[in-house]
Amino acid sequence: MRKYRNDLQIIFQDPYSSLNPRMTVGQIISEGLKANGIIEKDDEESQKYILDVMEKCGLQPYFVHRYPHQFSGGQRQRIGIARAVALNPKFIVADEPVSALDVSIQSQVINLLLDLKERHKLTYLFISHDLSVIKYISDRVGVMYLGNLVELTDTKELFANRLHPYTEALLSAIPTTDLKEKVEIKILEGDIPSPINPPAGCKFHTRCQFAQERCKTEVPELREIRPNHMVACHFPLLKQEDRAKTIDITPADEVQ
């Protein structure tokens, strides 16, 4: 993994526990640079590079000698982001990067991530339970249930044509202020199975209103049902006009 460390970085969920309280902002950002041999000493050139990274992440130059406890949650997360992008990675795992922040700060951090993505041609694996954030920031979405990928497609396609019953239930729970938008909330009945001892077959069958005998014994494969739209379901939620256009699906596989 050592040779890939420059290309792979992570932004942690908790901006409070993910920063070393005994290190200054400058030391936090430079730690990874030194560990990977990008800088070897604290000279003027290295200091200039660190200040440049801080500026890109919305951090003032005089923050460089301050400690994490002197910052708000949003500022701490910016420090974590600066630490990640300082190595010029190609791929960043963003693990719930805004869930611990106030709503008023979340949009600022999300816009910062989008700006850095455009500047540095980054790819994010953005993990979140907030579907509104996912819709805003993502190009492609994968939906997981009990550790399994159940649906994968482009963001616009997912919100317009979800095919998995679990995805349908998730999206129906998104709050809306549009009175004209009549969305029936899909209530999932039953208890969530144990991830340690999941049920046989499809893990979602114990809570799925469309489950049949096949679902109890056979694990559904992730397959392409619509162009660039994959779903792991024996009975995907297809619209009437799409049934004749789908890829590799028979009438027995459809929800009537």
Sequence and secondary structure as in RCSB ss.txt:
>XXXX:A:sequence
MRKYRNDLQIIFQDPYSSLNPRMTVGQIISEGLKANGIIEKDDEESQKYILDVMEKCGLQPYFVHRYPHQFSGGQ
RQRIGIARAVALNPKFIVADEPVSALDVSIQSQVINLLLDLKERHKLTYLFISHDLSVIKYISDRVGVMYLGNLV
ELTDTKELFANRLHPYTEALLSAIPTTDLKEKVEIKILEGDIPSPINPPAGCKFHTRCQFAQERCKTEVPELREI
RPNHMVACHFPLLKQEDRAKTIDITPADEVQ
>XXXX:A:secstr
 GGGTTTEEEE S TTTSS TTS HHHHHHHHHHHTTS  S  HHHHHHHHHHHHHTT  GGGGG  GGGS HHH
HHHHHHHHHHTT  SEEEEESTTTTS HHHHHHHHHHHHHHHHHHT EEEEE S HHHHHHH SEEEEEETTEEE
EEEEHHHHHHS  SHHHHHHHHTS    TT         S    SSS  SS TTTTT TT  HHHHH     EEE
ETTEEE  SS    GGGTTT SS  GGGS  
